[in-house]
Amino acid sequence: MTTVQFNIFSDFRNDFRTYCKKLSEEFSSILIPLQKSAAQKDTPDYPLENPVVYNTALDEITEQSQIRLIVIGDNPGKDEQLSKNQKYLVGQSGKIAASFFQKNPEFNTDFRKNAIILNKTPVHTAKTKHIKFLLSNGDEKIQKLILESQVYMAQKTAELHISLCRAAQTEAEKPEIFLVGYSELKKNGIFTEYKNELKKIYSSAPEEWKKVFVFQHFSMNRFSIDLKNFMLAQNNQDIVQAAHALGTIHKNEIWTLP
């Protein structure tokens, strides 16, 4: 990164770390019982250690880091919230993502070194769908937390991306956004607040918006399967070009739906 880019990132990182700490201090006592109850029906018992998760992998990024992607997942799961981890996309989905980029060097991206990994909310649930349980069974404070955390993440992520692009000295220094988790961005999906706020920020940044791509989630290999099927249908063997085309199609689908 350039010095200006790193300063932009550092400000974002400090703000995000402080935000997660504040949420954890304020909401842990009421979040943990709900998170445990949400997991009881379909998730084996696990140690719930961090109800709100800051991604400590951000602390490993330095001015010498070459950031090519901002990858946005859903929310921290079982592995991500463990105190020994406290990093995003380190479970099975993260392993699939890392393997994808390793197997496809055309992207020139090491998932653990060249990507800023964020989520649509830092609030943990064992499975993303459990957020609906929190919204349905939590009080007004919990409902407000879930929705406002999405707005916060959308605002801060969009501002970070736009600022990094505008501070770049070359085209190669402008990161792209890979926004994964297509289905929950649809109408009545869990992350519609995130979707709406994200587009609002980019309304004044049309050039940077072109670098935002939407995909299926990495889990269950849906990202790779969707991309492979698209390449076969289009008879396109350039995987980077195909990813950009597919990511743009999904983006347009998501933001043109009512």
URSULNOR-V431734 format. One record per helix or strand of 3 or more residues. SS is the DSSP state (A for helix, B for strand). FROM is the first residue (numbers start at 1). TO is the last residue. If there is no record, write none. Layout:
BEGIN
SS,FROM,TO ; SS,FROM,TO
END
This chain:
BEGIN
A,3,40 ; A,56,60 ; B,69,72 ; A,92,103 ; A,105,107 ; B,115,118 ; A,130,137 ; A,140,166 ; A,171,173 ; B,176,180 ; A,183,185 ; A,192,202 ; A,206,209 ; B,212,215 ; A,219,234 ; A,239,256
END
